[in-house]
Amino acid sequence: MSPWLMALLLWQADKPKPGWLKLDRQHQAATLAAFVGLVLLGIGMILLVWLGGRITRRYIQSPTHLPFGRHGDNPDDWAEKAIKQDHLDDE
């Protein structure tokens, strides 16, 4: 074995282990799963904020000067002629 490798192994042996490596395998797996869950939750929250901002921006930039609501839906568009109230009173 080379002296450099031996020195590296001795140097690594003196370092204390991180806290989660001192745990047994079952608790290490639970700790890692909790960390992955937190990361996924954070990514989900970022995506939710991005989607909410996108929807809000589209809502704010939509035209509001249309006479029949936000999308320009005329209530009489389904008929050929507009329904007149005076025709209904004659019958």
Backbone as CSV, one residue per row, in Angstrom:
resi,resn,N_x,N_y,N_z,CA_x,CA_y,CA_z,C_x,C_y,C_z
1,MET,0.847,-1.165,0.000,0.000,0.000,0.000,0.899,1.235,0.000
2,SER,0.481,2.231,-0.768,1.317,3.423,-0.864,1.185,4.268,0.404
3,PRO,2.204,5.029,0.729,2.141,5.868,1.937,1.076,6.966,1.816
4,TRP,0.806,7.423,0.602,-0.220,8.459,0.419,-1.615,7.918,0.735
5,LEU,-1.883,6.707,0.279,-3.173,6.094,0.557,-3.325,5.809,2.045
6,MET,-2.256,5.342,2.668,-2.289,5.074,4.106,-2.522,6.362,4.894
7,ALA,-1.865,7.457,4.487,-2.051,8.743,5.163,-3.485,9.245,4.980
8,LEU,-4.049,9.039,3.783,-5.420,9.455,3.523,-6.406,8.660,4.377
9,LEU,-6.189,7.364,4.495,-7.070,6.532,5.316,-6.983,6.914,6.789
10,LEU,-5.788,7.197,7.275,-5.635,7.616,8.668,-6.252,8.994,8.912
11,TRP,-6.142,9.862,7.926,-6.722,11.202,8.049,-8.252,11.124,8.090
12,GLN,-8.837,10.247,7.259,-10.288,10.077,7.245,-10.788,9.387,8.510
13,ALA,-9.980,8.538,9.109,-10.404,7.813,10.303,-10.534,8.746,11.501
14,ASP,-9.769,9.832,11.507,-9.812,10.760,12.637,-11.020,11.695,12.591
15,LYS,-11.630,11.859,11.424,-12.759,12.780,11.298,-14.009,12.179,11.930
16,PRO,-14.771,12.994,12.644,-16.035,12.480,13.195,-17.081,12.338,12.084
17,LYS,-17.971,11.380,12.249,-19.019,11.147,11.260,-20.126,12.184,11.434
18,PRO,-20.813,12.532,10.338,-21.988,13.402,10.465,-23.074,12.714,11.287
19,GLY,-24.002,13.494,11.787,-25.017,12.982,12.689,-25.876,11.875,12.107
20,TRP,-26.272,12.015,10.845,-27.170,11.010,10.284,-26.443,9.709,9.951
21,LEU,-25.120,9.732,9.837,-24.375,8.491,9.591,-24.153,7.701,10.871
22,LYS,-24.361,8.330,12.013,-24.222,7.616,13.277,-25.441,6.741,13.569
23,LEU,-26.526,6.969,12.848,-27.759,6.209,13.056,-27.651,4.825,12.423
24,ASP,-28.536,3.929,12.837,-28.573,2.617,12.194,-29.255,2.751,10.829
25,ARG,-29.221,1.676,10.034,-29.695,1.722,8.650,-31.176,2.108,8.541
26,GLN,-31.994,1.620,9.449,-33.425,1.900,9.389,-33.696,3.389,9.620
27,HIS,-33.020,3.976,10.576,-33.214,5.398,10.844,-32.561,6.270,9.764
28,GLN,-31.478,5.783,9.165,-30.891,6.515,8.042,-31.870,6.581,6.877
29,ALA,-32.541,5.462,6.597,-33.515,5.435,5.508,-34.688,6.371,5.804
30,ALA,-35.150,6.384,7.050,-36.255,7.272,7.420,-35.838,8.738,7.311
31,THR,-34.614,9.049,7.718,-34.118,10.422,7.624,-33.992,10.852,6.170
32,LEU,-33.457,9.976,5.339,-33.321,10.285,3.919,-34.691,10.444,3.263
33,ALA,-35.660,9.599,3.622,-37.010,9.715,3.068,-37.665,11.028,3.493
34,ALA,-37.451,11.439,4.730,-38.004,12.715,5.195,-37.379,13.884,4.439
35,PHE,-36.085,13.816,4.191,-35.410,14.876,3.440,-35.927,14.948,2.005
36,VAL,-36.084,13.795,1.370,-36.613,13.768,0.000,-38.043,14.303,-0.022
37,GLY,-38.836,13.966,0.993,-40.196,14.492,1.076,-40.219,16.003,1.203
38,LEU,-39.321,16.553,1.994,-39.247,18.012,2.127,-38.835,18.679,0.819
39,VAL,-37.910,18.057,0.109,-37.486,18.612,-1.181,-38.649,18.593,-2.173
40,LEU,-39.375,17.481,-2.236,-40.519,17.392,-3.146,-41.622,18.372,-2.751
41,LEU,-41.840,18.552,-1.466,-42.828,19.522,-1.004,-42.422,20.940,-1.409
42,GLY,-41.153,21.254,-1.286,-40.671,22.569,-1.702,-40.840,22.797,-3.196
43,ILE,-40.535,21.779,-3.997,-40.714,21.896,-5.447,-42.190,22.078,-5.780
44,GLY,-43.054,21.343,-5.087,-44.491,21.491,-5.310,-44.990,22.881,-4.960
45,MET,-44.480,23.441,-3.880,-44.883,24.795,-3.497,-44.403,25.823,-4.520
46,ILE,-43.204,25.633,-5.034,-42.690,26.545,-6.060,-43.561,26.474,-7.307
47,LEU,-43.938,25.265,-7.727,-44.794,25.116,-8.905,-46.176,25.719,-8.672
48,LEU,-46.705,25.577,-7.466,-48.016,26.144,-7.156,-47.980,27.670,-7.189
49,VAL,-46.939,28.264,-6.665,-46.805,29.725,-6.704,-46.638,30.203,-8.143
50,TRP,-45.862,29.472,-8.940,-45.677,29.832,-10.346,-47.004,29.768,-11.095
51,LEU,-47.768,28.704,-10.869,-49.054,28.554,-11.543,-50.035,29.637,-11.099
52,GLY,-50.065,29.948,-9.814,-50.944,31.009,-9.332,-50.581,32.364,-9.914
53,GLY,-49.301,32.647,-10.030,-48.869,33.899,-10.644,-49.238,33.978,-12.109
54,ARG,-49.121,32.861,-12.785,-49.473,32.825,-14.207,-50.969,33.059,-14.404
55,ILE,-51.798,32.417,-13.582,-53.249,32.599,-13.683,-53.629,34.032,-13.327
56,THR,-53.002,34.577,-12.300,-53.295,35.955,-11.904,-52.901,36.935,-12.999
57,ARG,-51.745,36.730,-13.612,-51.303,37.618,-14.688,-52.266,37.556,-15.871
58,ARG,-52.722,36.355,-16.225,-53.660,36.227,-17.341,-54.993,36.882,-17.008
59,TYR,-55.427,36.776,-15.753,-56.688,37.396,-15.345,-56.585,38.917,-15.390
60,ILE,-55.461,39.450,-14.920,-55.292,40.901,-14.898,-55.176,41.458,-16.312
61,GLN,-54.536,40.746,-17.217,-54.324,41.248,-18.568,-55.498,40.985,-19.500
62,SER,-56.543,40.304,-19.032,-57.697,40.060,-19.894,-58.484,41.361,-20.042
63,PRO,-59.140,41.543,-21.189,-59.862,42.801,-21.417,-61.095,42.905,-20.521
64,THR,-61.304,44.092,-19.969,-62.460,44.322,-19.102,-63.433,45.310,-19.720
65,HIS,-63.133,45.832,-20.903,-63.987,46.834,-21.525,-65.089,46.212,-22.383
66,LEU,-65.210,44.899,-22.398,-66.241,44.256,-23.197,-67.610,44.464,-22.551
67,PRO,-68.661,44.670,-23.369,-69.961,45.013,-22.788,-70.679,43.858,-22.097
68,PHE,-70.416,42.611,-22.469,-71.174,41.490,-21.915,-70.268,40.542,-21.156
69,GLY,-69.605,41.015,-20.168,-68.770,40.156,-19.344,-67.322,40.161,-19.791
70,ARG,-66.542,39.343,-19.161,-65.104,39.349,-19.412,-64.745,38.679,-20.726
71,HIS,-65.559,37.749,-21.207,-65.191,37.006,-22.411,-65.997,37.434,-23.627
72,GLY,-66.826,38.444,-23.504,-67.584,38.935,-24.642,-68.760,38.050,-25.005
73,ASP,-69.290,37.307,-24.084,-70.421,36.438,-24.369,-71.698,37.267,-24.374
74,ASN,-72.304,37.378,-25.550,-73.581,38.051,-25.670,-74.670,37.047,-25.322
75,PRO,-75.604,37.379,-24.448,-76.624,36.392,-24.077,-77.543,36.013,-25.228
76,ASP,-77.576,36.806,-26.300,-78.444,36.501,-27.433,-77.699,35.845,-28.588
77,ASP,-76.480,35.426,-28.415,-75.716,34.820,-29.503,-76.272,33.473,-29.940
78,TRP,-77.021,32.809,-29.109,-77.513,31.481,-29.440,-78.694,31.542,-30.409
79,ALA,-79.371,32.677,-30.515,-80.549,32.813,-31.378,-80.191,33.602,-32.631
80,GLU,-81.007,33.428,-33.697,-80.777,34.200,-34.918,-81.115,35.667,-34.689
81,LYS,-82.205,35.897,-34.019,-82.615,37.263,-33.721,-82.643,37.433,-32.208
82,ALA,-82.415,38.624,-31.785,-82.481,38.892,-30.353,-83.927,38.794,-29.885
83,ILE,-84.129,38.261,-28.715,-85.467,38.127,-28.159,-85.913,39.498,-27.668
84,LYS,-87.082,39.913,-28.136,-87.629,41.208,-27.738,-88.712,40.983,-26.698
85,GLN,-88.742,41.801,-25.708,-89.704,41.657,-24.623,-91.118,41.999,-25.091
86,ASP,-91.289,42.933,-26.048,-92.632,43.339,-26.474,-93.354,42.226,-27.228
87,HIS,-92.637,41.304,-27.899,-93.278,40.176,-28.576,-93.856,39.200,-27.563
88,LEU,-93.271,39.078,-26.424,-93.761,38.151,-25.413,-94.997,38.696,-24.707
89,ASP,-95.141,40.012,-24.638,-96.283,40.608,-23.952,-97.567,40.501,-24.767
90,ASP,-97.475,40.409,-26.119,-98.657,40.363,-26.982,-99.403,39.045,-26.860
91,GLU,-98.766,37.986,-26.558,-99.407,36.670,-26.542,-100.222,36.434,-25.357
